[in-house]
Amino acid sequence: MIDREQVQKVAHLARLELTPEQQEQFSQQLSQILEYVEQLNELDTTDVPPTTRAIEVSNVTREDEINPYVEKEALLEQAPVREDDYFRVPQILNE
């Protein structure tokens, strides 16, 4: 069982301020979570392959296509500061 002192230590590390009621609540909840994990540790998982997800997920994005923007000049005219065919932006990295 996780006691309130351990909850206080974790809360301090996480920079959380907990009321005494919250400390008691989290102590009970964390203890229940650890008890459940202990039950899971009793299962034989030697033939279970490691996974990152419980279900298969596929990527549904489209292929990148290069399409030139036909109104480039109209777009560049809206720039607050322009340099040739580019937007001029403030430097953010040191040289």
Sequence and secondary structure as in RCSB ss.txt:
>XXXX:A:sequence
MIDREQVQKVAHLARLELTPEQQEQFSQQLSQILEYVEQLNELDTTDVPPTTRAIEVSNVTREDEINPYVEKEAL
LEQAPVREDDYFRVPQILNE
>XXXX:A:secstr
   HHHHHHHHHHTT    HHHHHHHHHHHHHHHHHHHHHHTS  TTS   S SS              TTHHHH
HTT SSEETTEE     S  
